[in-house]
Amino acid sequence: MGIAKNKLSLKDPIIKVIGVGEKRAKAFYRVGINNVGDLVNHLPRKFINLNDFVKIADLKKSTEEDVVVKGRVRSVSSKRSFRRRMSIVNALIEDNSGQIEAVWFNQPFIQQSLNNNKLADEFFFGRVEFSQFTKRYYLNNPTVFSTLGIFPVYSKAKNITDKQINNLIKFVLSKVGKIPDPIEKITSKYNLVELNSAYQNIHFAKNINDYFAAKRRLNFNGLLKYILAGKVLVNEGRKLKAPKIKIDRVMLQSFISNLPFSLTADQKGAITEILHDLGNNLPMNRILVGDVGSGKTIVALVSVLAVIKSGKRVVWLSPTEILAHQHFETAKGFFKNLEIEIGLLTSSHKSNLSGDLIIATHAAFFRSGEFKNLGLLIVDEQHRFGVEQRQKLSEDSKHSPHFLSMTATPIPRTIAHIVYGNLSISEIRMKPKNRLPVKTYFVPERKRTDGYKFILDLINKGQQIYIVCPAIEEQEESELKSVKAEFEKIKKSLLGKCKVGTVHGKMKAKEKNETIKKFSKGKIDILVATSVVEVGIDIHRATVMVIEDAERFGLAQLHQLRGRVGRRDLQSYCFIYSSSLNNDKAKVRLSYFCRENDGFALSEKDLQLRGPGSLMGFEQSGFSDFRFSWLEDKKLVEKAKLAAEEIIKNESDFPIILREAKSLLLTKHLE
């Protein structure tokens, strides 16, 4: 249990805070809150403005959106679901325009509270959904408020409510005292509120203006640290030496000429940029951004060949064991006649670690220490690579290997320079000539059986299917599909005789890998999965991607999922289903997705329609410390860039912010 203190420091462990016992501390640790400073900087992901409520008669326009309803409780009832013995509380809410049902799952205590307040207006904040069972709209699990105000909503820690987090933050701020402002000398110049006021108003705002002023200040701080970290890394890189790779262009041209396909102009351009960097003794620091199926792997393999033939070794790091095995087999196929030794290192496999090319998972590699004579490091789908990792790979403090990162997640050019920071960017937008565009269709529920008949015909021809759902567990009466429910539904449908497997994030890695191996070998016809399949998996005979509740995904994430098919010369298809047919915003996004196959265009559209927050899924790819909401204010971005230049020129005046920026570079992003 935490202990009461007269004073707290931002560095004090979270478990020292009064009211934080071991159980709650563990919940905080899981979301990255380890000390008091982490708690203070656990900023709301959004706020609820109870002044902005919607009339019940207008709720149809807000299907699948979070809204505030002001109304009175007319009736309350409860029951237990027969199938899962789950408590369900139903209440009828009324305002002067109409009525709507509210439903709470597994919250039996809410019934008494609602009964006690039937005479007064209450504020209900929740998601508007349409039930296919009752054919009515309802509020799903709304939070109930009794008074007007602005209430913060935080990223959840297990079994800790928003109110509890907010109260803890209020307590620690009272015990910490005044927090030093690392950029106090320039706050007025950039029209920023004072730091301590910003913390108070982001967590306990009394009005909208104060909240947004605080958000602007703290966004500025986050952006500034990120930009400074990039500048520091660039400056550090200039002090290092990398092996100057002697490029055998005749040999490389022979290799490229003997490929069973022609390179696109974009692939050739990316190779030219990479070879130019490798030929210098400054460490290359480049990211290869390619749309799904654009051919990044062969570009990387040409780079690998250039380095190995100059007498240096290469390490290629993959985020998962499945991808490591996939790259291993691909490299063996392309290099089979070139006398190149290839090693593989994962948690379950270790072979030929003295080879010219070692393909490994991140975690397994950093436990091994096999780094001698390294000329190039390739990092797949992880873009931040800190100073600490570079030091481990260097034979001394003055030398570093060249560094190439790869991603299949395009970021709009308008913000790429901020996101990628210190990295030079090579883009591959063109698809290989033999790739047929994936035909994408928005399928109404009434035509689901027709869709299944089409899928069954393809399965009978030896092709395979993905079905992706956005959640693991399903609340009874919620329309959100789960993998488990979808599996049962498929088994009862005309696809029931097919071989069906499941993959989701709660499975153990070994179990997940075994299932995907079976799928890749054709032992499974249909793989029902969550979005864990969105990165990198390449199954040759998979030609159909079915996405349930597609409105739950951003356009960029939908495109990543679609990219799991259409990777060979077979015609592939993507069928999307959505329960949000009454939501105009969802229809606009999904209709655009059906028409557009260009990942870069989809990324720009998501930015336009939903703002920078739509790119939050990109944090899975190594940017977990970056907040895309920072980019909402373009003028603020420009001011942060100017401030970073000023700080670099006057380092001695800003020791704290520079120290904080450098700490970002020491974070382990590859575990």
C-alpha positions as CSV (number, residue, x, y, z in Angstrom):
1,M,0.0,0.0,0.0
2,G,1.2,3.5,-0.8
3,I,2.2,5.7,2.1
4,A,1.1,9.3,2.8
5,K,3.9,11.9,2.5
6,N,4.1,15.6,2.9
7,K,6.0,15.8,-0.4
8,L,6.2,13.7,-3.5
9,S,8.7,13.8,-6.3
10,L,7.9,13.1,-10.0
11,K,10.5,10.3,-9.8
12,D,8.8,8.5,-6.8
13,P,7.5,5.0,-7.7
14,I,3.8,5.0,-8.2
15,I,3.3,2.4,-5.4
16,K,4.5,5.1,-2.9
17,V,1.3,7.1,-3.6
18,I,-1.3,6.8,-0.9
19,G,-4.2,4.7,-2.2
20,V,-2.0,2.7,-4.7
21,G,-1.5,-0.9,-3.4
22,E,0.3,-3.7,-5.2
23,K,-2.7,-4.7,-7.3
24,R,-3.4,-1.2,-8.5
25,A,0.3,-0.6,-9.1
26,K,0.5,-3.6,-11.4
27,A,-2.5,-2.3,-13.4
28,F,-0.6,1.0,-13.8
29,Y,2.6,-0.7,-14.8
30,R,0.8,-2.4,-17.6
31,V,-0.1,0.9,-19.2
32,G,3.3,2.5,-18.7
33,I,2.7,4.4,-15.4
34,N,5.7,3.5,-13.3
35,N,6.2,6.7,-11.3
36,V,4.5,9.9,-10.2
37,G,5.7,11.8,-13.3
38,D,4.1,9.1,-15.5
39,L,0.8,9.6,-13.7
40,V,0.8,13.3,-14.1
41,N,1.6,12.9,-17.8
42,H,-1.1,10.3,-18.3
43,L,-3.2,12.8,-20.2
44,P,-6.9,12.4,-21.1
45,R,-7.3,10.8,-24.5
46,K,-10.5,12.9,-24.8
47,F,-13.0,14.8,-22.6
48,I,-16.8,14.6,-22.2
49,N,-18.4,18.0,-22.5
50,L,-21.8,17.6,-20.9
51,N,-23.0,21.0,-22.2
52,D,-22.9,19.5,-25.7
53,F,-25.9,17.1,-25.5
54,V,-28.1,15.7,-28.3
55,K,-31.8,15.4,-28.5
56,I,-33.1,11.8,-28.5
57,A,-35.0,12.4,-31.7
58,D,-31.7,13.2,-33.5
59,L,-29.7,10.1,-32.3
60,K,-30.2,8.2,-35.5
61,K,-27.7,10.5,-37.1
62,S,-25.1,9.6,-34.5
63,T,-25.1,5.7,-34.9
64,E,-21.8,4.2,-33.7
65,E,-20.8,7.5,-32.2
66,D,-20.4,8.6,-28.6
67,V,-23.0,11.2,-27.5
68,V,-24.3,12.9,-24.4
69,V,-28.1,12.7,-23.8
70,K,-29.9,14.8,-21.2
71,G,-33.0,13.1,-19.9
72,R,-34.9,11.4,-17.1
73,V,-35.2,7.8,-16.3
74,R,-38.8,6.6,-16.8
75,S,-38.3,2.9,-16.0
76,V,-35.6,0.5,-14.9
77,S,-35.5,-3.3,-15.2
78,S,-32.9,-6.0,-14.9
79,K,-32.4,-9.6,-15.9
80,R,-29.7,-12.3,-16.4
81,S,-28.8,-13.5,-19.8
82,F,-29.6,-17.2,-20.3
83,R,-26.5,-18.0,-22.3
84,R,-23.7,-16.4,-20.2
85,R,-25.5,-15.6,-17.0
86,M,-24.5,-11.9,-17.5
87,S,-26.5,-9.2,-15.6
88,I,-28.3,-6.8,-17.9
89,V,-29.8,-3.5,-16.7
90,N,-32.2,-1.7,-19.0
91,A,-33.5,1.8,-18.5
92,L,-35.9,3.9,-20.6
93,I,-34.6,7.5,-21.0
94,E,-36.9,10.3,-22.0
95,D,-36.5,14.0,-23.0
96,N,-39.0,16.3,-24.6
97,S,-38.2,14.9,-28.1
98,G,-38.5,11.2,-27.5
99,Q,-37.3,8.1,-25.7
100,I,-34.4,5.7,-26.0
101,E,-33.3,2.6,-24.2
102,A,-30.0,2.4,-22.3
103,V,-28.4,-1.0,-21.6
104,W,-25.7,-1.8,-19.1
105,F,-23.9,-5.2,-19.0
106,N,-22.4,-6.7,-15.8
107,Q,-23.1,-3.5,-13.8
108,P,-26.0,-4.6,-11.5
109,F,-25.2,-1.7,-9.1
110,I,-26.4,0.8,-11.6
111,Q,-30.1,-0.2,-11.1
112,Q,-30.3,1.2,-7.6
113,S,-28.6,4.4,-8.6
114,L,-31.0,5.0,-11.5
115,N,-34.0,4.2,-9.3
116,N,-32.9,6.8,-6.7
117,N,-32.7,9.6,-9.3
118,K,-35.9,9.2,-11.4
119,L,-37.2,12.7,-10.7
120,A,-34.0,14.6,-11.8
121,D,-32.4,15.1,-15.2
122,E,-29.3,13.1,-15.7
123,F,-26.6,13.1,-18.4
124,F,-25.9,9.9,-20.1
125,F,-22.6,9.5,-22.1
126,G,-22.4,6.4,-24.3
127,R,-22.4,5.0,-27.8
128,V,-25.5,4.9,-30.0
129,E,-26.0,1.5,-31.5
130,F,-28.7,-0.3,-33.5
131,S,-29.9,-3.7,-32.4
132,Q,-30.6,-6.2,-35.1
133,F,-32.5,-8.2,-32.4
134,T,-35.0,-5.5,-31.3
135,K,-34.7,-3.3,-34.4
136,R,-34.3,-0.3,-32.1
137,Y,-31.5,2.2,-31.3
138,Y,-30.0,2.1,-27.8
139,L,-27.2,3.6,-25.7
140,N,-24.6,1.0,-24.9
141,N,-23.1,1.1,-21.4
142,P,-23.5,4.8,-20.9
143,T,-21.7,6.6,-18.0
144,V,-24.2,8.6,-15.9
145,F,-23.4,12.1,-14.6
146,S,-25.6,14.3,-12.3
147,T,-24.0,17.7,-12.9
148,L,-22.8,19.7,-15.9
149,G,-19.0,20.0,-16.5
150,I,-16.0,18.7,-18.5
151,F,-14.9,15.3,-17.5
152,P,-11.6,13.7,-18.6
153,V,-11.5,10.2,-20.2
154,Y,-8.2,8.3,-19.8
155,S,-6.7,5.3,-21.5
156,K,-7.9,2.6,-19.1
157,A,-5.8,0.8,-16.6
158,K,-7.5,-2.5,-15.5
159,N,-10.2,-2.1,-12.9
160,I,-9.3,1.6,-12.4
161,T,-12.0,4.1,-13.3
162,D,-11.5,7.6,-14.9
163,K,-12.7,9.2,-11.7
164,Q,-10.1,7.2,-9.6
165,I,-7.3,8.2,-12.0
166,N,-8.4,11.8,-11.9
167,N,-8.5,11.8,-8.0
168,L,-5.1,10.3,-7.8
169,I,-3.7,12.9,-10.1
170,K,-5.3,15.6,-8.0
171,F,-3.7,14.2,-4.9
172,V,-0.1,13.8,-6.4
173,L,-0.2,17.3,-7.9
174,S,-1.0,18.7,-4.4
175,K,2.0,16.8,-3.0
176,V,4.5,17.5,-5.8
177,G,4.3,21.3,-5.6
178,K,5.4,23.5,-8.5
179,I,6.9,21.5,-11.4
180,P,9.9,23.2,-13.1
181,D,9.1,24.4,-16.6
182,P,11.9,23.3,-18.9
183,I,11.1,25.9,-21.5
184,E,10.1,28.8,-19.3
185,K,12.4,31.2,-21.1
186,I,10.4,30.9,-24.4
187,T,6.8,30.2,-23.3
188,S,5.7,33.8,-23.8
189,K,7.4,34.0,-27.2
190,Y,5.3,31.1,-28.5
191,N,2.1,32.2,-26.6
192,L,2.0,29.1,-24.3
193,V,0.4,28.9,-20.9
194,E,2.5,28.1,-17.9
195,L,3.2,24.4,-17.4
196,N,1.6,23.9,-14.0
197,S,-1.6,25.7,-15.1
198,A,-1.6,23.4,-18.2
199,Y,-1.5,20.3,-15.9
200,Q,-4.3,21.6,-13.8
201,N,-6.5,22.5,-16.7
202,I,-5.9,19.4,-18.8
203,H,-7.0,17.2,-15.8
204,F,-9.5,19.5,-14.1
205,A,-10.7,22.0,-16.7
206,K,-13.5,24.4,-15.7
207,N,-14.2,25.5,-19.2
208,I,-13.4,24.5,-22.8
209,N,-11.0,27.4,-23.5
210,D,-8.8,26.4,-20.5
211,Y,-8.8,22.8,-21.6
212,F,-7.7,23.6,-25.1
213,A,-5.0,26.1,-24.0
214,A,-3.6,23.3,-21.7
215,K,-3.8,20.7,-24.5
216,R,-2.0,23.1,-26.8
217,R,0.8,23.6,-24.3
218,L,1.3,19.9,-23.5
219,N,1.1,19.0,-27.2
220,F,3.9,21.6,-27.8
221,N,6.0,19.9,-25.2
222,G,5.5,16.5,-26.7
223,L,6.3,17.6,-30.2
224,L,9.3,19.6,-29.1
225,K,10.9,16.7,-27.3
226,Y,10.3,14.4,-30.3
227,I,11.8,16.9,-32.8
228,L,14.7,17.6,-30.5
229,A,15.3,13.8,-30.2
230,G,15.5,13.6,-33.9
231,K,18.0,16.5,-34.1
232,V,20.1,15.0,-31.3
233,L,20.2,11.6,-33.1
234,V,21.3,13.3,-36.4
235,N,24.0,15.1,-34.5
236,E,25.2,12.0,-32.8
237,G,25.2,10.1,-36.1
238,R,27.5,12.7,-37.6
239,K,30.1,11.8,-34.9
240,L,30.0,8.1,-35.9
241,K,31.7,6.2,-38.7
242,A,30.1,3.4,-40.7
243,P,31.8,0.9,-43.0
244,K,32.1,2.4,-46.5
245,I,30.5,-0.3,-48.6
246,K,32.3,-0.9,-51.9
247,I,29.4,-1.4,-54.4
248,D,29.9,-4.1,-57.1
249,R,27.4,-2.7,-59.5
250,V,28.1,-5.3,-62.2
251,M,27.3,-8.1,-59.8
252,L,24.1,-6.3,-58.6
253,Q,22.9,-5.7,-62.1
254,S,23.4,-9.4,-62.9
255,F,21.4,-10.4,-59.9
256,I,18.6,-7.9,-60.8
257,S,18.6,-9.0,-64.5
258,N,18.0,-12.7,-63.4
259,L,15.0,-11.9,-61.2
260,P,11.8,-13.6,-62.5
261,F,10.2,-10.1,-62.6
262,S,11.1,-6.6,-63.5
263,L,11.6,-3.9,-60.9
264,T,9.3,-0.9,-60.9
265,A,10.7,2.6,-61.3
266,D,10.1,3.2,-57.5
267,Q,12.0,0.1,-56.5
268,K,14.9,1.1,-58.7
269,G,14.8,4.6,-57.2
270,A,14.9,3.3,-53.7
271,I,17.8,1.0,-54.5
272,T,19.7,3.9,-55.9
273,E,19.2,6.0,-52.8
274,I,20.2,3.1,-50.5
275,L,23.3,2.3,-52.4
276,H,24.4,5.9,-52.4
277,D,24.1,6.0,-48.6
278,L,26.0,2.7,-48.2
279,G,28.8,4.1,-50.2
280,N,29.5,6.8,-47.5
281,N,31.3,6.4,-44.2
282,L,28.5,8.2,-42.4
283,P,25.9,5.7,-41.1
284,M,22.8,5.4,-43.3
285,N,19.6,6.3,-41.4
286,R,16.8,5.6,-43.9
287,I,13.3,4.3,-43.8
288,L,11.8,2.4,-46.8
289,V,8.0,3.2,-46.9
290,G,6.2,1.0,-49.3
291,D,2.5,0.3,-49.8
292,V,1.4,-3.2,-49.1
293,G,2.5,-5.6,-51.9
294,S,4.8,-2.9,-53.4
295,G,7.9,-5.1,-53.3
296,K,10.0,-3.7,-50.3
297,T,11.5,-7.1,-49.6
298,I,13.4,-7.4,-52.9
299,V,14.8,-3.8,-52.4
300,A,16.1,-4.8,-49.0
301,L,17.6,-8.1,-50.5
302,V,19.5,-6.1,-53.1
303,S,20.9,-3.9,-50.3
304,V,21.8,-7.1,-48.3
305,L,23.7,-8.5,-51.3
306,A,25.7,-5.3,-51.8
307,V,26.8,-5.3,-48.2
308,I,27.7,-9.0,-48.0
309,K,29.7,-9.0,-51.2
310,S,31.7,-6.1,-49.8
311,G,32.8,-8.4,-46.9
312,K,30.4,-7.3,-44.2
313,R,27.5,-9.1,-42.4
314,V,23.8,-8.1,-42.2
315,V,21.2,-8.5,-39.5
316,W,17.5,-8.4,-40.5
317,L,15.1,-8.0,-37.5
318,S,11.5,-9.0,-37.8
319,P,8.7,-8.2,-35.2
320,T,7.4,-11.7,-35.1
321,E,8.6,-15.3,-35.4
322,I,6.3,-15.9,-38.3
323,L,7.7,-13.0,-40.3
324,A,11.3,-14.1,-39.4
325,H,10.7,-17.6,-40.9
326,Q,9.0,-16.0,-43.9
327,H,11.9,-13.7,-44.6
328,F,14.3,-16.6,-44.1
329,E,12.7,-18.8,-46.7
330,T,12.4,-15.8,-49.1
331,A,16.1,-15.0,-48.8
332,K,17.1,-18.6,-49.3
333,G,15.1,-18.7,-52.5
334,F,16.7,-15.5,-54.0
335,F,20.2,-16.3,-52.8
336,K,20.3,-20.0,-53.5
337,N,23.1,-19.8,-56.1
338,L,25.2,-17.1,-54.5
339,E,27.1,-18.9,-51.7
340,I,25.6,-16.8,-49.0
341,E,25.1,-18.3,-45.6
342,I,21.9,-17.4,-43.9
343,G,21.1,-17.9,-40.2
344,L,17.9,-17.8,-38.3
345,L,17.4,-16.8,-34.7
346,T,14.0,-16.8,-32.9
347,S,12.9,-17.9,-29.5
348,S,12.4,-21.5,-30.8
349,H,15.0,-21.7,-33.5
350,K,18.8,-21.0,-33.6
351,S,20.9,-21.9,-36.6
352,N,24.0,-20.7,-38.4
353,L,24.6,-17.5,-36.3
354,S,28.0,-17.0,-37.9
355,G,26.3,-16.6,-41.3
356,D,26.5,-13.6,-43.7
357,L,22.9,-12.8,-43.1
358,I,21.1,-13.4,-39.8
359,I,17.3,-13.1,-39.7
360,A,16.0,-12.8,-36.2
361,T,13.2,-11.5,-34.0
362,H,14.0,-8.4,-32.1
363,A,13.9,-9.9,-28.6
364,A,15.8,-13.1,-29.5
365,F,18.6,-11.1,-31.2
366,F,19.2,-8.7,-28.4
367,R,19.6,-11.6,-26.0
368,S,22.2,-13.2,-28.2
369,G,25.1,-10.7,-28.6
370,E,26.1,-11.8,-32.2
371,F,27.1,-8.5,-33.7
372,K,30.7,-8.9,-35.1
373,N,31.6,-7.3,-38.5
374,L,28.1,-5.8,-39.0
375,G,27.7,-3.6,-42.0
376,L,23.9,-3.2,-42.2
377,L,21.0,-3.6,-39.9
378,I,17.5,-3.9,-41.3
379,V,14.5,-3.4,-39.0
380,D,11.1,-4.5,-40.2
381,E,8.0,-2.6,-39.0
382,Q,9.8,-1.0,-36.1
383,H,10.9,2.5,-36.8
384,R,12.5,3.9,-33.6
385,F,15.9,2.5,-33.0
386,G,17.5,4.1,-30.0
387,V,21.1,5.0,-29.0
388,E,21.2,2.0,-26.6
389,Q,20.5,-0.5,-29.3
390,R,23.0,1.1,-31.7
391,Q,25.7,0.9,-29.0
392,K,25.1,-2.8,-28.6
393,L,25.6,-3.3,-32.3
394,S,28.8,-1.3,-32.5
395,E,32.2,-2.8,-31.9
396,D,33.3,0.5,-30.3
397,S,31.7,3.9,-29.4
398,K,32.8,5.5,-32.6
399,H,31.4,3.1,-35.2
400,S,27.9,2.1,-36.2
401,P,26.4,-0.1,-38.9
402,H,24.2,1.4,-41.6
403,F,20.5,1.3,-40.7
404,L,17.5,0.6,-42.9
405,S,13.9,0.5,-41.5
406,M,11.0,-0.7,-43.5
407,T,7.2,-0.1,-43.1
408,A,4.1,-0.9,-45.0
409,T,2.2,1.9,-43.3
410,P,2.3,5.0,-45.4
411,I,2.2,8.3,-43.5
412,P,0.9,11.4,-45.3
413,R,3.7,13.5,-46.6
414,T,2.3,16.5,-44.8
415,I,3.4,15.0,-41.5
416,A,6.0,12.4,-42.4
417,H,8.9,14.8,-41.7
418,I,7.7,15.1,-38.1
419,V,6.9,11.4,-37.6
420,Y,10.1,10.0,-39.2
421,G,12.3,12.8,-37.7
422,N,15.9,11.9,-38.3
423,L,15.3,9.3,-41.0
424,S,15.7,9.9,-44.8
425,I,12.7,8.6,-46.6
426,S,12.4,6.3,-49.7
427,E,8.9,5.6,-51.0
428,I,7.6,2.8,-53.1
429,R,4.1,3.7,-54.4
430,M,4.0,1.6,-57.6
431,K,2.8,-2.0,-57.5
432,P,4.5,-4.8,-59.6
433,K,2.9,-5.2,-63.0
434,N,1.6,-8.7,-62.4
435,R,-0.4,-7.6,-59.3
436,L,-4.1,-7.4,-59.9
437,P,-5.9,-4.8,-57.8
438,V,-8.0,-6.4,-54.9
439,K,-11.7,-6.0,-55.8
440,T,-13.4,-4.5,-52.7
441,Y,-17.1,-4.6,-52.0
442,F,-19.3,-3.2,-49.3
443,V,-21.7,-6.2,-48.8
444,P,-25.2,-5.6,-47.2
445,E,-26.2,-8.1,-44.6
446,R,-29.0,-9.4,-46.7
447,K,-26.4,-10.7,-49.2
448,R,-24.2,-12.5,-46.7
449,T,-25.3,-15.9,-47.9
450,D,-24.5,-15.0,-51.5
451,G,-21.1,-13.9,-50.3
452,Y,-20.6,-17.3,-48.5
453,K,-21.5,-19.2,-51.7
454,F,-18.9,-17.2,-53.6
455,I,-16.3,-18.0,-50.9
456,L,-17.2,-21.7,-50.8
457,D,-16.6,-21.9,-54.6
458,L,-13.1,-20.4,-54.2
459,I,-12.3,-22.8,-51.3
460,N,-13.3,-25.7,-53.5
461,K,-10.7,-24.4,-56.0
462,G,-8.0,-24.6,-53.4
463,Q,-8.0,-20.9,-52.3
464,Q,-8.1,-19.6,-48.7
465,I,-10.0,-17.0,-46.7
466,Y,-9.4,-14.5,-43.9
467,I,-12.3,-13.3,-41.7
468,V,-11.3,-10.5,-39.4
469,C,-13.2,-9.2,-36.4
470,P,-12.3,-6.2,-34.2
471,A,-12.8,-7.7,-30.8
472,I,-12.2,-10.9,-28.7
473,E,-15.2,-11.0,-26.4
474,E,-18.8,-10.1,-27.3
475,Q,-21.3,-8.5,-25.1
476,E,-24.7,-10.0,-25.5
477,E,-26.9,-7.7,-27.7
478,S,-23.8,-5.8,-28.9
479,E,-23.3,-6.0,-32.7
480,L,-19.5,-6.1,-32.3
481,K,-18.4,-9.4,-33.7
482,S,-15.8,-11.5,-31.8
483,V,-13.5,-14.1,-33.1
484,K,-15.3,-16.7,-30.9
485,A,-18.8,-15.8,-32.0
486,E,-17.7,-15.6,-35.6
487,F,-16.1,-19.0,-35.5
488,E,-19.4,-20.5,-34.1
489,K,-21.4,-18.7,-36.7
490,I,-19.2,-19.9,-39.6
491,K,-19.4,-23.5,-38.3
492,K,-23.2,-23.3,-38.4
493,S,-23.3,-21.7,-41.9
494,L,-22.9,-23.3,-45.4
495,L,-19.1,-22.9,-44.8
496,G,-19.4,-25.2,-41.7
497,K,-17.8,-28.1,-43.4
498,C,-14.6,-26.1,-44.2
499,K,-11.5,-26.3,-42.0
500,V,-11.7,-23.2,-39.8
501,G,-9.0,-21.9,-37.4
502,T,-8.8,-18.9,-35.1
503,V,-6.0,-16.4,-34.2
504,H,-6.3,-13.5,-31.7
505,G,-4.1,-11.4,-29.5
506,K,-5.0,-13.3,-26.3
507,M,-3.5,-16.6,-27.6
508,K,0.0,-17.6,-26.6
509,A,2.6,-16.9,-29.2
510,K,3.4,-20.6,-29.8
511,E,-0.3,-21.5,-30.3
512,K,-0.7,-18.5,-32.6
513,N,2.4,-19.5,-34.7
514,E,1.2,-23.1,-35.0
515,T,-2.2,-22.0,-36.3
516,I,-0.7,-19.6,-38.9
517,K,1.7,-22.4,-40.0
518,K,-1.2,-24.7,-40.6
519,F,-2.9,-22.0,-42.6
520,S,0.2,-21.4,-44.7
521,K,0.4,-25.1,-45.4
522,G,-3.2,-25.3,-46.6
523,K,-4.4,-27.3,-43.6
524,I,-6.9,-24.5,-42.7
525,D,-9.4,-23.1,-45.3
526,I,-10.7,-20.1,-43.3
527,L,-8.7,-18.2,-40.7
528,V,-10.9,-16.2,-38.3
529,A,-8.8,-13.6,-36.6
530,T,-8.4,-10.2,-35.1
531,S,-6.2,-7.5,-36.6
532,V,-3.1,-9.4,-35.4
533,V,-2.8,-10.6,-39.0
534,E,-2.5,-7.1,-40.5
535,V,1.3,-6.9,-40.7
536,G,3.5,-8.9,-43.1
537,I,1.9,-12.4,-43.2
538,D,2.0,-13.7,-46.8
539,I,-0.1,-16.7,-47.6
540,H,0.1,-17.5,-51.3
541,R,-3.3,-19.1,-51.7
542,A,-5.2,-16.6,-49.6
543,T,-7.4,-14.6,-52.0
544,V,-10.4,-13.3,-49.9
545,M,-10.3,-10.9,-46.9
546,V,-13.7,-10.6,-45.1
547,I,-13.8,-7.7,-42.5
548,E,-16.6,-7.6,-40.0
549,D,-17.7,-4.3,-38.4
550,A,-15.4,-2.5,-40.8
551,E,-16.4,0.9,-39.4
552,R,-14.4,0.1,-36.3
553,F,-11.1,0.3,-38.3
554,G,-9.3,3.3,-39.7
555,L,-8.8,3.4,-43.5
556,A,-5.1,2.7,-43.1
557,Q,-5.7,-0.3,-40.9
558,L,-8.4,-1.6,-43.4
559,H,-5.8,-1.3,-46.2
560,Q,-3.2,-3.2,-44.2
561,L,-5.8,-6.0,-43.7
562,R,-6.7,-6.0,-47.4
563,G,-3.0,-6.3,-48.1
564,R,-2.9,-9.8,-46.8
565,V,-4.5,-10.9,-50.1
566,G,-3.7,-10.0,-53.7
567,R,0.0,-10.8,-53.3
568,R,0.2,-13.1,-56.3
569,D,-1.3,-13.2,-59.8
570,L,-4.6,-14.6,-58.6
571,Q,-7.6,-12.3,-58.5
572,S,-8.3,-11.4,-54.9
573,Y,-11.3,-9.9,-53.1
574,C,-12.1,-7.9,-50.0
575,F,-15.7,-8.0,-48.6
576,I,-16.5,-5.5,-45.9
577,Y,-19.6,-5.7,-43.6
578,S,-20.8,-2.9,-41.4
579,S,-23.7,-2.5,-39.0
580,S,-23.4,1.3,-39.3
581,L,-25.5,1.8,-42.5
582,N,-27.2,4.7,-40.8
583,N,-24.0,6.6,-40.0
584,D,-23.2,8.9,-42.9
585,K,-19.6,9.4,-41.9
586,A,-18.9,5.7,-41.8
587,K,-20.5,5.2,-45.2
588,V,-18.4,7.9,-46.7
589,R,-15.2,6.4,-45.4
590,L,-16.0,2.8,-46.3
591,S,-17.2,3.8,-49.8
592,Y,-13.9,5.5,-50.4
593,F,-12.1,2.5,-49.2
594,C,-13.9,0.3,-51.7
595,R,-12.9,2.6,-54.6
596,E,-9.3,3.3,-53.6
597,N,-6.4,0.8,-53.6
598,D,-3.6,3.2,-53.0
599,G,-2.4,3.2,-49.3
600,F,-0.9,6.6,-49.5
601,A,-4.2,8.1,-50.8
602,L,-6.1,6.3,-48.1
603,S,-3.8,7.6,-45.4
604,E,-4.3,11.2,-46.6
605,K,-8.1,10.6,-46.7
606,D,-8.1,9.3,-43.1
607,L,-6.2,12.3,-42.0
608,Q,-8.7,14.6,-43.8
609,L,-11.8,12.8,-42.5
610,R,-10.9,11.8,-39.0
611,G,-7.8,14.0,-38.2
612,P,-4.4,12.8,-36.9
613,G,-6.0,10.6,-34.3
614,S,-7.0,8.3,-37.1
615,L,-3.4,7.2,-37.4
616,M,-3.1,6.0,-33.8
617,G,-2.9,2.4,-35.0
618,F,0.5,3.3,-36.4
619,E,1.8,3.4,-32.8
620,Q,1.9,-0.4,-33.0
621,S,4.8,0.0,-35.5
622,G,7.3,1.4,-33.1
623,F,5.9,4.9,-32.4
624,S,4.3,4.1,-29.0
625,D,5.7,7.4,-27.5
626,F,4.4,9.5,-30.3
627,R,0.9,11.0,-30.2
628,F,-0.7,11.9,-33.6
629,S,-3.0,14.3,-31.8
630,W,0.0,16.5,-31.5
631,L,-0.3,17.2,-35.2
632,E,-3.8,18.7,-35.2
633,D,-2.6,22.3,-35.1
634,K,-0.3,22.9,-38.0
635,K,0.8,26.3,-36.7
636,L,1.8,24.7,-33.4
637,V,3.9,22.1,-35.3
638,E,5.8,24.9,-37.1
639,K,6.3,26.8,-33.8
640,A,7.7,23.6,-32.2
641,K,10.2,23.2,-35.1
642,L,11.3,26.8,-34.6
643,A,11.7,26.3,-30.9
644,A,13.8,23.2,-31.4
645,E,16.2,25.1,-33.7
646,E,16.5,27.8,-31.0
647,I,17.1,25.3,-28.2
648,I,19.8,23.5,-30.2
649,K,21.6,26.8,-30.8
650,N,21.4,27.6,-27.0
651,E,21.7,24.2,-25.4
652,S,23.1,25.5,-22.1
653,D,19.8,27.5,-21.4
654,F,17.6,24.4,-21.8
655,P,19.3,21.4,-20.0
656,I,16.0,19.8,-18.8
657,I,14.2,19.6,-22.1
658,L,17.3,18.3,-23.8
659,R,17.8,15.7,-21.2
660,E,14.1,14.6,-21.6
661,A,14.6,14.5,-25.4
662,K,17.7,12.3,-25.1
663,S,15.9,9.9,-22.8
664,L,13.5,9.1,-25.6
665,L,16.5,7.8,-27.6
666,L,17.4,5.4,-24.8
667,T,13.9,3.8,-24.7
668,K,13.9,0.2,-25.8
669,H,11.5,0.1,-28.7
670,L,12.5,-3.4,-30.0
671,E,11.5,-5.7,-27.2
